[in-house]
Amino acid sequence: MQSSAEPFITWYLTDGKPGHENQSSGLLNALARYVPLQAHGIPVSSGPGTIGWWALKIFPPAKDLPNPHLIIGAGHGTHIPLLAARRARGGRTVVLMRPSLPFSWYDLCLIPEHDGIEAEANVVLTRGVLNKIASEGIHEPSRGLILLGGPSRHYNWDPQSILWQVQSLLKQEKKTYQWVLSTSRRTPPSMLTALRNLQFPNLQVFAGETTPPGWVTEQLSLAGRVWVSEDSVSMVYEALTCGAAVGVLNVPCKAWGRVVRGLDSLAEKGIVTTFTAWRQGQKLAPPRQQFNEADRCAQILVERWFSGP
C-alpha cells in the first residue's frame, strides 16, 4: 500500500447527467473517508472516436493528468472510455450500474440487485444505485417530509390518488407531525396548485424547481420519517441512506419490471412501508441496519485494492 501521505489518483468519467454524477460522487466521497484521494473529473461521450482511442492506446481527455490507480464511470457514455483510459494509462476500472459491454471487461461492476444479475468475482450487487447521502442527521421525531415525483418511463401518474394519499397522511397525523412537502421537476403544475390549496396548518409546500441545491439533502437529515412517491426510485434509496423511516406512496406502474421489482423487494423485507400497508396498520420504522451502499462498496474497494503491505 502507498504511504499515507500519497493520495490514490482517481479519475471519474462523467457524461453530464446529474444522476450519474451523483452516483460517482457518492462512491468518491465514501472512498475519501478511508483512503487519501486525488480525484479528477473527466467529461466524456460514447462517440466513435473513443473506440479509436482504445485501438491506439491513447486517452486524450486526460493527457495532462497523472496516471490513475482507479477509474470510475457511471452511464452508457462512459463504458468504452473506461476501457480506453485503462488501456492507455493503467489503473483499475469500476463501472456503476449494469454496463452495456461484457462484465468481464471491467475490474469491478457495481450493479443494482433489481437487475437480476448474479454476483461474481468482479460483480458486486447493490441495493439500488449509489448516492452521496451521508447516514447521519438530527431526524426530529415530530418532523415529516413528503417528496413527490411525476410521470416517468416506468410509472403513470394519478394526481387524484396522490392527493388523497397526502390528505390521508395529514389528517391521521396532524397532531403528531409538522410536514414539509416538495414536488419535483416532473410534477405537473396542476398538482402543485392542488397541494397549495390544501388547508392543513402543519403543512409547508415547496416547488422542487425553486429550492436551492442541497435543500432536499438538508430536509432528509432533519426528518424523522419520509414519504416518497413510488416513481421517485432514487429518492427512496436516498431517504433510506439518510437513516429515516421511509414510506412509499402508491403510483400505478406501467409494467412490472426491474425497478418495480426492487421496490417490492424492499417492502417485502420491511425496509420500507407502502401506503397500503400503512393504511392497514403497519408502522414506519427506520432501517434496522445502516443502509449506505456507497460506503459498503467503498470498503470493498479498499479491502481488495488499497489495503495490505
C-alpha positions in Angstrom: 0.0 0.0 0.0 1.1 3.6 -0.7 2.4 5.8 2.0 -0.5 7.5 3.8 0.9 10.8 2.6 0.5 9.8 -1.1 -3.1 10.1 -2.4 -4.6 7.5 -4.7 -5.2 9.1 -8.1 -8.8 8.6 -9.2 -10.3 9.6 -12.5 -14.1 9.7 -12.6 -15.6 9.9 -16.1 -18.7 12.0 -16.5 -21.4 12.0 -19.2 -23.0 15.2 -18.0 -26.1 13.6 -16.4 -26.7 14.7 -12.8 -27.9 11.3 -11.7 -24.8 9.5 -12.9 -22.6 12.1 -11.3 -24.5 11.7 -8.1 -23.6 8.0 -8.1 -19.9 8.6 -8.8 -19.7 11.4 -6.2 -21.3 9.0 -3.6 -18.6 6.4 -4.2 -15.8 9.0 -4.2 -17.0 10.7 -1.0 -17.1 7.3 0.7 -13.7 6.3 -0.5 -12.2 9.5 0.8 -13.3 8.6 4.3 -11.0 5.5 4.1 -8.0 6.5 1.9 -6.4 9.7 0.7 -7.7 10.5 -2.8 -6.9 12.9 -5.5 -9.9 12.9 -7.8 -10.1 14.3 -11.3 -13.4 14.6 -13.2 -13.2 14.0 -17.0 -16.1 14.7 -19.3 -16.5 12.0 -22.0 -19.0 10.7 -24.5 -19.5 7.4 -26.3 -18.8 8.7 -29.8 -17.0 6.5 -32.4 -13.7 8.3 -31.6 -13.5 6.6 -28.2 -13.1 3.2 -30.0 -10.2 4.7 -31.8 -8.6 5.8 -28.6 -8.8 2.2 -27.4 -7.2 0.9 -30.6 -4.4 3.5 -30.5 -3.9 3.1 -26.7 -4.4 6.8 -26.1 -6.8 8.8 -23.9 -6.6 12.5 -24.9 -9.1 13.9 -22.3 -6.6 13.1 -19.5 -3.3 13.9 -21.3 -2.2 16.3 -18.6 -3.3 14.2 -15.6 -1.2 11.8 -13.6 -1.7 8.1 -14.2 -4.7 6.7 -12.3 -4.9 4.0 -9.7 -8.7 3.9 -10.2 -11.1 4.9 -13.0 -14.8 5.2 -12.2 -17.7 5.7 -14.6 -21.5 5.7 -14.5 -23.7 5.8 -17.5 -23.6 4.3 -21.0 -21.4 7.1 -22.3 -18.6 6.1 -20.0 -18.4 2.4 -20.8 -16.0 2.5 -23.8 -14.0 5.5 -22.4 -13.4 3.5 -19.2 -11.7 0.7 -21.3 -9.7 3.2 -23.4 -8.5 5.0 -20.3 -7.3 1.8 -18.7 -5.6 0.6 -21.9 -3.8 3.9 -22.3 -2.8 4.7 -18.8 -3.4 1.8 -16.5 -5.4 1.6 -13.3 -8.5 -0.4 -12.3 -11.9 0.3 -13.7 -15.1 0.5 -11.7 -18.4 0.7 -13.6 -21.6 1.8 -11.8 -24.8 0.2 -12.9 -25.1 -2.6 -15.5 -22.6 -2.0 -18.3 -23.6 -2.3 -22.0 -20.5 -4.4 -22.6 -19.4 -7.7 -21.1 -18.9 -7.5 -17.3 -15.5 -9.3 -17.6 -14.1 -6.4 -19.4 -14.1 -4.3 -16.2 -12.3 -4.8 -13.0 -15.4 -4.3 -10.9 -19.1 -3.8 -11.7 -21.4 -2.3 -9.0 -24.9 -3.4 -10.3 -28.3 -2.9 -8.6 -29.6 -6.3 -7.5 -33.0 -5.5 -9.0 -31.4 -6.0 -12.4 -31.5 -9.8 -11.7 -27.7 -10.3 -12.1 -25.8 -13.0 -10.2 -22.9 -11.8 -8.1 -19.5 -12.8 -9.4 -15.8 -12.2 -8.5 -16.0 -8.8 -10.3 -19.7 -8.1 -9.8 -21.0 -6.6 -6.5 -24.7 -6.3 -6.2 -26.1 -3.1 -4.6 -29.4 -2.2 -3.1 -30.4 0.4 -5.6 -28.0 2.9 -7.2 -25.3 4.6 -5.1 -25.8 8.2 -3.8 -23.9 10.8 -1.9 -26.2 11.0 1.1 -24.4 10.5 4.5 -26.0 8.3 7.1 -26.3 11.0 9.7 -28.7 13.7 10.7 -30.9 15.0 13.5 -34.1 13.1 12.4 -36.5 15.0 14.6 -39.3 12.6 15.6 -42.0 15.2 15.0 -40.8 16.2 11.6 -42.1 14.6 8.4 -41.1 15.0 4.7 -43.1 14.2 1.6 -41.3 14.0 -1.7 -43.3 13.8 -4.9 -42.2 13.0 -8.5 -44.4 12.7 -11.5 -45.0 10.8 -14.8 -42.0 8.7 -15.7 -40.8 6.0 -18.1 -41.8 3.3 -15.6 -44.8 4.9 -13.9 -48.1 6.6 -14.8 -49.3 9.5 -12.6 -52.7 9.6 -10.9 -53.0 13.1 -9.4 -56.2 12.4 -7.6 -54.8 9.3 -5.9 -51.6 11.1 -4.8 -53.7 14.0 -3.4 -55.9 11.6 -1.5 -52.9 9.7 -0.1 -51.3 13.0 1.0 -54.5 14.2 2.7 -54.9 10.8 4.4 -51.4 11.2 6.0 -52.0 14.7 7.1 -55.4 14.0 8.6 -54.3 11.0 10.5 -51.1 12.6 11.8 -52.0 16.2 12.0 -51.4 16.4 15.8 -48.1 14.5 15.7 -46.0 15.8 12.8 -45.0 19.0 11.1 -44.8 18.2 7.4 -42.7 19.6 4.6 -43.7 18.6 1.1 -41.7 19.2 -2.1 -42.6 18.5 -5.7 -40.0 17.9 -8.4 -39.4 19.0 -12.0 -41.6 16.1 -13.1 -44.6 17.1 -11.0 -47.5 18.6 -13.2 -48.2 22.3 -12.3 -51.8 21.4 -11.6 -50.6 19.1 -8.8 -48.6 21.8 -7.2 -51.6 24.1 -7.3 -53.9 21.5 -5.7 -51.3 20.8 -2.9 -51.0 24.5 -2.1 -54.8 24.7 -1.8 -54.8 22.1 1.0 -55.9 23.6 4.3 -53.5 22.0 6.8 -51.7 24.2 9.3 -48.9 21.6 9.8 -48.0 21.5 6.1 -45.5 23.6 4.1 -45.4 23.1 0.3 -42.4 23.9 -1.8 -41.9 23.7 -5.6 -38.9 21.5 -6.2 -37.6 23.6 -9.1 -37.3 26.6 -6.8 -35.4 25.0 -3.9 -31.6 25.7 -3.7 -29.0 23.0 -4.3 -28.7 20.7 -1.2 -32.1 21.6 0.1 -33.5 18.1 -0.2 -30.4 16.6 1.5 -30.9 19.0 4.4 -34.5 18.1 4.7 -33.7 14.4 4.7 -31.3 14.9 7.5 -33.9 16.7 9.6 -37.0 14.4 9.1 -37.8 11.5 11.3 -40.0 10.0 8.6 -40.1 10.4 4.9 -42.8 9.5 2.4 -41.7 9.3 -1.3 -43.9 8.7 -4.3 -43.1 5.3 -5.8 -41.9 6.7 -9.2 -39.0 8.6 -7.4 -37.0 5.4 -7.0 -33.6 7.1 -6.5 -35.1 9.3 -3.8 -36.4 6.2 -1.9 -32.9 4.9 -1.7 -31.5 8.4 -0.6 -34.1 8.5 2.1 -33.1 5.1 3.4 -29.4 6.1 3.3 -30.1 9.1 5.5 -31.5 6.8 8.2 -35.1 7.9 8.3 -38.2 5.8 8.5 -39.4 5.6 4.9 -42.9 5.1 3.4 -43.8 4.8 -0.3 -46.9 6.4 -1.8 -48.6 4.3 -4.4 -48.2 5.2 -8.0 -49.5 2.9 -10.8 -46.7 1.3 -12.7 -46.8 0.8 -16.5 -45.2 -2.7 -16.3 -43.8 -4.9 -13.6 -40.1 -4.6 -14.4 -36.8 -4.4 -12.6 -37.4 -1.0 -11.0 -40.8 -2.1 -9.6 -39.3 -5.4 -8.5 -36.6 -3.6 -6.5 -39.2 -1.5 -4.5 -41.4 -4.6 -4.0 -38.3 -6.4 -2.5 -37.7 -3.5 -0.1 -41.4 -3.7 1.1 -41.3 -7.5 1.5 -38.2 -7.2 3.7 -39.8 -4.5 5.8 -37.2 -1.9 4.8 -39.9 0.5 3.5 -43.6 0.7 4.3 -46.1 1.0 1.4 -49.1 3.4 1.8 -51.4 0.4 1.6 -49.6 -1.4 4.4 -49.7 1.8 6.5 -53.4 2.1 6.0 -53.7 -1.4 7.3 -51.8 -0.5 10.5 -48.1 -1.1 9.7 -45.8 1.4 11.3 -42.9 3.1 9.6 -39.6 2.2 11.1 -36.0 3.3 10.3 -33.7 0.7 8.7 -32.7 -1.9 11.2 -29.1 -1.8 9.8 -27.2 1.0 8.3 -28.3 1.5 4.7 -25.3 3.1 3.0 -24.4 1.3 -0.2 -21.7 3.8 -1.3 -19.9 3.3 2.0 -20.2 -0.5 1.8 -18.8 -0.5 -1.8 -16.0 1.8 -0.8 -15.0 -0.6 1.9 -15.0 -3.5 -0.6 -12.7 -1.5 -2.9 -10.3 -0.6 -0.1 -10.1 -4.2 1.1 -9.5 -5.5 -2.4 -7.1 -3.0 -3.8 -5.9 -0.4 -1.3 -5.0 -2.3 1.9 -2.2 -4.6 2.9 1.6 -4.1 2.8 
